[in-house]
């Protein structure tokens, strides 16, 4: 399966499922001695709390990517 196909499938997941996948990926990378900076750890913790409290408002991935590419 290609990365693009995986991305398309991930975009179909609920926000809760996406957050679970992010957590899984972070844990998977941590097994390979991948080190997140403290700033990223704090940011991920903040985002996880916001998702848990249903305070986070997600944006469609296409919107985010198009905004990123515009800069």
C-alpha positions in Angstrom: 0.0 0.0 0.0 1.4 3.4 -0.9 1.8 6.3 1.5 -0.8 8.2 -0.4 -3.3 5.4 -0.1 -2.6 5.2 3.7 -3.1 9.0 4.0 -6.4 8.8 2.2 -7.6 6.0 4.5 -6.4 7.9 7.6 -8.4 10.9 6.5 -11.6 8.8 6.6 -11.1 7.9 10.3 -12.9 9.7 13.1 -10.8 12.2 15.1 -10.6 9.7 17.9 -9.3 7.0 15.6 -6.8 9.5 14.1 -5.6 10.5 17.6 -5.2 6.8 18.5 -3.2 6.3 15.3 -0.9 9.3 16.1 -0.3 7.8 19.6 0.5 4.4 18.0 2.9 6.1 15.5 4.7 8.0 18.3 5.1 4.8 20.3 6.3 3.0 17.3 8.9 5.6 16.5 10.0 5.7 20.1 11.0 2.0 19.9 13.6 3.1 17.3 15.3 5.6 19.6 13.4 8.4 17.9 13.4 11.3 20.2 10.7 14.0 20.3 11.8 17.4 21.5 10.2 18.5 24.8 8.3 21.1 22.9 6.7 18.4 20.7 5.9 16.2 23.6 4.1 19.2 25.3 2.3 20.0 22.1 1.2 16.4 21.6 0.0 16.3 25.2 -2.0 19.5 24.7 -3.6 18.2 21.6 -4.4 14.8 23.2 -6.1 16.6 26.1 -8.1 18.8 23.7 -9.3 15.8 21.8 -10.2 14.0 25.0 -12.2 17.0 26.1 -13.7 17.4 22.6 -12.3 20.9 22.5 -10.3 20.4 19.4 -11.8 21.4 16.1 -10.2 19.4 13.3 -9.7 20.8 9.8 -9.9 18.7 6.6 -6.4 17.6 5.6 -6.8 19.1 2.1 -7.4 22.5 3.6 -4.3 22.2 5.8 -2.1 21.0 3.0 -3.3 23.6 0.5 -2.6 26.3 3.1 0.9 24.8 3.7 1.7 24.7 0.0 0.5 28.3 -0.5 3.4 29.5 1.8 
